[in-house]
Protein backbone atom coordinates (compact mmCIF):
# COMPACT_ATOMS: atom_id res chain seq x y z
CA UNK A 1 0.00 0.00 0.00
CA UNK A 2 1.21 3.48 -0.87
CA UNK A 3 0.80 4.69 2.69
CA UNK A 4 3.39 2.19 3.93
CA UNK A 5 6.07 4.09 2.05
CA UNK A 6 4.98 7.38 3.59
CA UNK A 7 4.94 5.71 6.99
CA UNK A 8 8.48 4.45 6.46
CA UNK A 9 9.49 7.98 5.46
CA UNK A 10 7.77 9.47 8.51
CA UNK A 11 9.38 6.99 10.90
CA UNK A 12 12.85 7.65 9.44
CA UNK A 13 12.21 11.40 9.63
CA UNK A 14 11.16 11.28 13.29
CA UNK A 15 13.97 8.92 14.34
CA UNK A 16 16.54 11.08 12.54
CA UNK A 17 15.33 14.29 14.18
CA UNK A 18 15.29 12.50 17.55
CA UNK A 19 18.89 11.28 17.10
CA UNK A 20 19.88 14.78 15.99
CA UNK A 21 18.37 16.26 19.15
CA UNK A 22 20.06 13.66 21.35
CA UNK A 23 23.38 14.24 19.59
CA UNK A 24 22.94 17.98 20.19
CA UNK A 25 22.26 17.40 23.88
CA UNK A 26 25.23 15.06 24.20
CA UNK A 27 27.50 17.70 22.66
CA UNK A 28 25.96 20.47 24.73
CA UNK A 29 24.67 22.35 21.68
CA UNK A 30 21.32 24.17 21.57
CA UNK A 31 20.55 22.81 18.13
CA UNK A 32 19.67 19.68 16.24
CA UNK A 33 22.90 18.18 14.96
CA UNK A 34 22.31 16.70 11.53
CA UNK A 35 18.88 15.23 12.30
CA UNK A 36 17.69 15.49 8.71
CA UNK A 37 20.95 14.01 7.41
CA UNK A 38 20.63 11.08 9.84
CA UNK A 39 17.02 10.59 8.70
CA UNK A 40 18.26 10.46 5.09
CA UNK A 41 20.86 7.84 5.97
CA UNK A 42 18.18 5.79 7.77
CA UNK A 43 15.91 5.95 4.72
CA UNK A 44 18.75 4.94 2.37
CA UNK A 45 19.53 1.96 4.64
CA UNK A 46 15.84 1.03 4.94
CA UNK A 47 15.52 1.03 1.16
CA UNK A 48 18.56 -1.22 0.65
CA UNK A 49 17.41 -3.56 3.41
CA UNK A 50 13.82 -3.62 2.20
CA UNK A 51 14.88 -4.45 -1.34
CA UNK A 52 17.11 -7.26 -0.16
CA UNK A 53 14.42 -8.75 2.05
CA UNK A 54 11.76 -8.13 -0.53
CA UNK A 55 9.23 -6.30 1.65
CA UNK A 56 9.55 -2.99 -0.14
CA UNK A 57 7.44 -3.11 -3.31
CA UNK A 58 6.92 -0.51 -6.02
CA UNK A 59 3.51 0.45 -4.62
CA UNK A 60 4.99 1.35 -1.24
CA UNK A 61 7.81 3.26 -2.88
CA UNK A 62 5.25 5.55 -4.48
CA UNK A 63 4.47 6.86 -1.01
CA UNK A 64 8.02 8.20 -0.79
CA UNK A 65 8.37 9.30 -4.40
CA UNK A 66 5.31 11.49 -4.13
CA UNK A 67 6.90 13.51 -1.33
CA UNK A 68 10.21 13.69 -3.17
CA UNK A 69 8.32 15.05 -6.16
CA UNK A 70 6.71 17.70 -3.96
CA UNK A 71 10.18 18.91 -3.10
CA UNK A 72 10.34 21.75 -5.61
CA UNK A 73 6.87 23.17 -4.82
CA UNK A 74 7.71 23.03 -1.12
CA UNK A 75 10.95 24.92 -1.77
CA UNK A 76 9.04 27.54 -3.76
CA UNK A 77 6.64 27.93 -0.81
CA UNK A 78 9.70 28.30 1.40
CA UNK A 79 11.02 31.07 -0.85
CA UNK A 80 7.66 32.84 -0.55
CA UNK A 81 8.05 33.17 3.19
CA UNK A 82 11.66 34.26 3.44
CA UNK A 83 12.22 37.35 5.51
CA UNK A 84 13.50 39.38 2.55
CA UNK A 85 12.87 42.67 4.34
CA UNK A 86 15.04 41.57 7.25
CA UNK A 87 17.86 40.67 4.89
CA UNK A 88 17.69 44.10 3.28
CA UNK A 89 17.45 45.83 6.67
CA UNK A 90 20.97 44.72 7.59
CA UNK A 91 22.36 47.50 5.39
CA UNK A 92 25.74 47.57 3.66
CA UNK A 93 27.47 45.47 6.30
CA UNK A 94 25.07 42.52 5.91
CA UNK A 95 25.34 42.89 2.14
CA UNK A 96 29.14 42.90 2.19
CA UNK A 97 29.41 39.98 4.64
CA UNK A 98 26.91 37.86 2.71
CA UNK A 99 28.36 38.60 -0.73
CA UNK A 100 31.94 38.00 0.43
CA UNK A 101 30.94 34.72 2.10
CA UNK A 102 29.07 33.40 -0.93
CA UNK A 103 31.85 34.48 -3.31
CA UNK A 104 34.55 32.82 -1.21
CA UNK A 105 32.43 29.70 -0.84
CA UNK A 106 31.82 29.48 -4.59
CA UNK A 107 35.54 29.91 -5.23
CA UNK A 108 36.31 27.11 -2.80
CA UNK A 109 33.73 24.79 -4.38
CA UNK A 110 35.18 25.53 -7.82
CA UNK A 111 38.68 24.75 -6.53
CA UNK A 112 37.73 21.44 -4.87
CA UNK A 113 35.66 20.43 -7.90
CA UNK A 114 38.33 21.47 -10.42
CA UNK A 115 38.77 17.88 -11.66
CA UNK A 116 35.06 17.13 -11.96
CA UNK A 117 33.62 16.78 -15.45
CA UNK A 118 32.04 20.01 -16.66
CA UNK A 119 28.38 20.02 -15.79
CA UNK A 120 25.71 19.93 -18.44
CA UNK A 121 23.67 22.35 -16.35
CA UNK A 122 21.74 25.06 -18.04
CA UNK A 123 20.50 22.49 -20.52
CA UNK A 124 19.81 20.00 -17.73
CA UNK A 125 16.65 18.21 -18.77
CA UNK A 126 13.74 18.49 -16.38
CA UNK B 1 -18.74 37.76 -1.06
CA UNK B 2 -15.37 39.00 0.03
CA UNK B 3 -15.74 37.60 3.52
CA UNK B 4 -16.86 34.29 2.04
CA UNK B 5 -13.66 34.03 -0.01
CA UNK B 6 -11.62 35.12 2.97
CA UNK B 7 -13.23 32.37 5.07
CA UNK B 8 -12.65 29.81 2.34
CA UNK B 9 -8.99 30.80 2.09
CA UNK B 10 -8.34 30.76 5.81
CA UNK B 11 -10.10 27.44 6.47
CA UNK B 12 -8.35 25.73 3.54
CA UNK B 13 -4.94 27.32 4.00
CA UNK B 14 -2.76 24.37 3.04
CA UNK B 15 -4.94 23.41 0.07
CA UNK B 16 -4.85 26.98 -1.18
CA UNK B 17 -1.07 26.98 -0.78
CA UNK B 18 -0.80 23.89 -3.02
CA UNK B 19 -2.94 25.65 -5.63
CA UNK B 20 -1.04 28.96 -5.46
CA UNK B 21 2.41 27.35 -5.55
CA UNK B 22 1.32 25.05 -8.36
CA UNK B 23 0.20 28.02 -10.43
CA UNK B 24 3.44 29.90 -9.73
CA UNK B 25 5.46 26.84 -10.83
CA UNK B 26 3.29 26.44 -13.94
CA UNK B 27 3.67 30.11 -14.84
CA UNK B 28 7.44 29.96 -14.25
CA UNK B 29 7.70 26.90 -16.48
CA UNK B 30 5.94 28.80 -19.26
CA UNK B 31 8.24 31.81 -18.80
CA UNK B 32 11.25 29.47 -18.88
CA UNK B 33 10.16 27.83 -22.15
CA UNK B 34 8.84 30.82 -24.05
CA UNK B 35 10.86 33.79 -22.80
CA UNK B 36 14.23 32.22 -22.01
CA UNK B 37 13.89 29.23 -24.38
CA UNK B 38 14.81 26.85 -21.57
CA UNK B 39 18.07 28.61 -20.73
CA UNK B 40 16.86 29.46 -17.24
CA UNK B 41 15.18 26.57 -15.42
CA UNK B 42 11.54 26.94 -14.47
CA UNK B 43 12.26 26.17 -10.84
CA UNK B 44 14.88 28.94 -10.70
CA UNK B 45 12.31 31.43 -11.96
CA UNK B 46 9.71 30.08 -9.51
CA UNK B 47 12.08 30.54 -6.56
CA UNK B 48 13.00 34.05 -7.67
CA UNK B 49 9.33 34.89 -8.09
CA UNK B 50 8.68 33.43 -4.63
CA UNK B 51 11.31 35.74 -3.14
CA UNK B 52 9.77 38.77 -4.88
CA UNK B 53 6.36 37.79 -3.48
CA UNK B 54 7.95 37.36 -0.05
CA UNK B 55 9.27 40.92 -0.31
CA UNK B 56 5.85 42.22 -1.34
CA UNK B 57 4.21 40.33 1.52
CA UNK B 58 6.76 41.68 3.96
CA UNK B 59 6.16 45.25 2.75
CA UNK B 60 2.38 44.84 3.07
CA UNK B 61 2.31 43.35 6.56
CA UNK B 62 5.63 44.32 8.12
CA UNK B 63 5.84 40.73 9.35
CA UNK B 64 8.72 38.29 9.23
CA UNK B 65 7.21 35.51 7.10
CA UNK B 66 6.87 37.16 3.72
CA UNK B 67 3.69 36.31 1.85
CA UNK B 68 2.67 33.84 4.57
CA UNK B 69 1.89 36.76 6.90
CA UNK B 70 -1.12 37.71 4.79
CA UNK B 71 -4.02 35.95 6.51
CA UNK B 72 -5.31 34.35 3.32
CA UNK B 73 -1.87 32.89 2.50
CA UNK B 74 -1.19 31.50 5.96
CA UNK B 75 -1.11 27.96 4.56
CA UNK B 76 2.20 28.78 2.86
CA UNK B 77 3.80 28.85 6.30
CA UNK B 78 2.89 25.20 6.73
CA UNK B 79 3.72 24.11 3.20
CA UNK B 80 7.11 25.84 3.09
CA UNK B 81 7.83 25.48 6.81
CA UNK B 82 10.62 23.44 8.33
CA UNK B 83 8.50 20.33 8.90
CA UNK B 84 7.36 19.71 5.32
CA UNK B 85 10.60 21.01 3.85
CA UNK B 86 12.64 18.52 5.86
CA UNK B 87 10.11 15.78 5.12
CA UNK B 88 10.50 16.36 1.38
CA UNK B 89 14.30 16.55 1.69
CA UNK B 90 14.38 13.20 3.53
CA UNK B 91 12.16 11.72 0.80
CA UNK B 92 14.73 12.68 -1.87
CA UNK B 93 17.20 10.36 -0.09
CA UNK B 94 15.36 7.53 -1.87
CA UNK B 95 17.15 8.61 -5.05
CA UNK B 96 20.64 8.53 -3.53
CA UNK B 97 23.08 5.99 -4.95
CA UNK B 98 24.81 4.81 -1.76
CA UNK B 99 28.07 4.07 -3.57
CA UNK B 100 28.27 7.66 -4.87
CA UNK B 101 27.54 9.09 -1.43
CA UNK B 102 30.08 6.87 0.28
CA UNK B 103 32.82 7.74 -2.20
CA UNK B 104 32.35 11.46 -1.52
CA UNK B 105 31.89 11.12 2.24
CA UNK B 106 35.29 12.43 3.26
CA UNK B 107 35.42 15.30 0.84
CA UNK B 108 31.90 16.25 1.97
CA UNK B 109 32.97 16.30 5.61
CA UNK B 110 36.04 18.38 4.74
CA UNK B 111 33.88 20.83 2.81
CA UNK B 112 31.60 21.03 5.84
CA UNK B 113 34.48 22.09 8.09
CA UNK B 114 35.78 24.66 5.59
CA UNK B 115 32.19 25.80 5.15
CA UNK B 116 32.07 26.67 8.84
CA UNK B 117 35.50 28.28 9.29
CA UNK B 118 35.59 30.31 6.08
CA UNK B 119 32.29 32.21 6.51
CA UNK B 120 33.11 32.75 10.17
CA UNK B 121 36.48 34.34 9.40
CA UNK B 122 34.95 36.52 6.68
CA UNK B 123 32.11 37.57 8.99
CA UNK B 124 34.57 38.51 11.72
CA UNK B 125 36.74 40.44 9.24
CA UNK B 126 33.76 42.43 7.93
CA UNK B 127 32.59 43.15 11.49
CA UNK B 128 36.11 44.35 12.34
CA UNK B 129 36.16 46.57 9.27
CA UNK B 130 32.87 48.12 10.40
CA UNK B 131 34.34 49.01 13.79
CA UNK B 132 33.40 46.12 16.05
CA UNK B 133 36.21 45.26 18.47
CA UNK B 134 34.68 43.16 21.25
CA UNK B 135 34.95 39.39 21.06
CA UNK B 136 31.24 38.75 21.69
CA UNK B 137 30.00 40.92 18.80
CA UNK B 138 32.74 39.72 16.45
CA UNK B 139 31.92 36.07 17.19
CA UNK B 140 28.16 36.58 16.83
CA UNK B 141 28.49 38.34 13.48
CA UNK B 142 30.95 35.70 12.29
CA UNK B 143 28.46 33.02 13.33
CA UNK B 144 25.71 34.83 11.42
CA UNK B 145 27.76 34.42 8.26
CA UNK B 146 27.66 30.63 8.81
CA UNK B 147 23.84 30.33 8.86
CA UNK B 148 21.00 32.47 10.12
CA UNK B 149 20.36 29.97 12.92
CA UNK B 150 23.97 29.72 14.10
CA UNK B 151 24.11 33.53 14.52
CA UNK B 152 21.32 33.95 17.08
CA UNK B 153 22.13 30.66 18.86
CA UNK B 154 25.73 31.77 19.31
CA UNK B 155 24.79 35.34 20.20
CA UNK B 156 22.36 34.19 22.87
CA UNK B 157 24.84 31.70 24.29
CA UNK B 158 27.65 34.24 24.72
CA UNK B 159 25.46 37.23 25.60
CA UNK B 160 25.53 39.50 22.55
CA UNK B 161 23.35 42.62 22.34
CA UNK B 162 20.04 42.32 20.51
CA UNK B 163 21.08 44.63 17.68
CA UNK B 164 24.18 42.55 16.99
CA UNK B 165 22.02 39.40 16.98
CA UNK B 166 19.60 41.07 14.57
CA UNK B 167 22.50 41.97 12.32
CA UNK B 168 23.80 38.39 12.47
CA UNK B 169 20.37 37.06 11.42
CA UNK B 170 20.22 39.59 8.57
CA UNK B 171 23.62 38.42 7.29
CA UNK B 172 22.54 34.77 7.47
CA UNK B 173 19.22 35.36 5.70
CA UNK B 174 20.95 37.47 3.05
CA UNK B 175 23.45 34.68 2.49
CA UNK B 176 20.70 32.06 2.15
CA UNK B 177 18.82 34.17 -0.40
CA UNK B 178 22.02 34.90 -2.30
CA UNK B 179 22.82 31.18 -2.48
CA UNK B 180 19.30 30.47 -3.77
CA UNK B 181 19.61 33.05 -6.51
CA UNK B 182 23.25 32.69 -7.59
CA UNK B 183 23.67 28.89 -7.53
CA UNK B 184 22.14 28.29 -10.97
CA UNK B 185 24.24 31.14 -12.42
CA UNK B 186 27.47 29.88 -10.86
CA UNK B 187 26.76 26.18 -11.49
CA UNK B 188 29.15 26.00 -14.44
CA UNK B 189 31.90 27.84 -12.57
CA UNK B 190 31.52 25.54 -9.55
CA UNK B 191 31.32 22.47 -11.81
CA UNK B 192 28.09 21.35 -10.22
CA UNK B 193 27.10 18.28 -12.16
CA UNK B 194 28.02 15.14 -10.28
CA UNK B 195 26.88 13.78 -6.89
CA UNK B 196 30.37 14.41 -5.51
CA UNK B 197 30.40 18.05 -6.63
CA UNK B 198 26.96 18.55 -5.09
CA UNK B 199 28.20 17.17 -1.76
CA UNK B 200 31.13 19.58 -1.79
CA UNK B 201 28.72 22.40 -2.56
CA UNK B 202 26.34 21.31 0.22
CA UNK B 203 29.17 21.41 2.73
CA UNK B 204 30.59 24.74 1.66
CA UNK B 205 27.46 26.74 0.94
CA UNK B 206 25.88 25.69 4.21
CA UNK B 207 22.37 26.97 4.89
CA UNK B 208 19.89 24.17 4.16
CA UNK B 209 17.39 26.60 2.70
CA UNK B 210 19.99 28.13 0.37
CA UNK B 211 21.38 24.78 -0.74
CA UNK B 212 18.00 23.09 -1.16
CA UNK B 213 16.60 25.92 -3.25
CA UNK B 214 19.85 26.56 -5.12
CA UNK B 215 20.20 22.94 -6.20
CA UNK B 216 16.48 22.68 -6.98
CA UNK B 217 16.96 25.58 -9.37
CA UNK B 218 20.08 24.02 -10.91
CA UNK B 219 19.51 20.29 -11.24
CA UNK B 220 16.88 18.44 -9.22
CA UNK B 221 18.91 15.20 -9.34
CA UNK B 222 21.68 16.77 -7.24
CA UNK B 223 19.39 17.83 -4.39
CA UNK B 224 19.70 14.76 -2.12
CA UNK B 225 23.50 14.74 -2.28
CA UNK B 226 23.85 18.41 -1.40
CA UNK B 227 21.16 18.26 1.28
CA UNK B 228 22.69 15.19 2.92
CA UNK B 229 25.79 17.22 3.78
CA UNK B 230 24.18 20.63 4.27
CA UNK B 231 21.84 19.39 6.99
CA UNK B 232 24.85 18.92 9.28
CA UNK B 233 25.92 22.51 8.77
CA UNK B 234 23.78 24.30 11.35
CA UNK B 235 24.56 21.70 14.01
CA UNK B 236 28.28 21.94 13.41
CA UNK B 237 28.15 25.73 13.44
CA UNK B 238 26.19 25.78 16.70
CA UNK B 239 28.78 23.40 18.11
CA UNK B 240 31.92 25.30 17.07
CA UNK B 241 30.97 29.00 17.11
CA UNK B 242 30.03 29.58 20.77
CA UNK B 243 32.84 27.30 21.97
CA UNK B 244 36.12 26.86 20.12
CA UNK B 245 35.77 29.81 17.74
CA UNK B 246 34.62 32.16 20.51
CA UNK B 247 37.66 31.21 22.62
CA UNK B 248 39.96 31.90 19.67
CA UNK B 249 38.37 35.29 19.02
CA UNK B 250 38.51 36.16 22.73
CA UNK B 251 42.21 35.33 22.77
CA UNK B 252 42.77 37.55 19.72
CA UNK B 253 40.66 40.49 20.98
CA UNK B 254 41.03 40.52 24.77
CA UNK B 255 40.36 44.27 25.05
CA UNK B 256 37.03 44.14 26.85
CA UNK B 257 37.83 41.24 29.18
Interface residues (C-beta under 8 A of the other chain):
Chain A: X9 X10 X12 X13 X16 X17 X20 X23 X24 X27 X29 X30 X31 X32 X33 X34 X35 X36 X37 X39 X40 X41 X43 X44 X47 X48 X61 X64 X65 X67 X68 X70 X71 X72 X73 X74 X75 X76 X77 X78 X79 X80 X81 X82 X83 X84 X85 X86 X87 X88 X89 X90 X93 X94 X95 X96 X97 X98 X99 X100 X101 X102 X104 X105 X106 X108 X109 X110 X112 X113 X114 X116 X117 X118 X119 X120 X121 X122 X123 X124 X126
Chain B: X17 X18 X21 X22 X24 X25 X38 X39 X41 X42 X43 X46 X47 X48 X49 X50 X51 X53 X54 X55 X57 X58 X59 X62 X64 X65 X66 X67 X68 X69 X73 X76 X77 X79 X80 X81 X84 X85 X86 X87 X88 X89 X90 X91 X92 X93 X94 X95 X96 X98 X101 X107 X111 X114 X115 X118 X119 X122 X123 X126 X127 X130 X141 X144 X145 X149 X150 X153 X156 X157 X166 X167 X169 X170 X171 X173 X174 X175 X176 X177 X178 X179 X180 X182 X184 X186 X187 X188 X189 X190 X191 X192 X193 X194 X196 X197 X200 X201 X204 X205 X206 X208 X209 X212 X213 X216 X218 X219 X220 X221 X223 X224 X227 X228 X229 X231 X232 X234 X235 X236 X238 X239
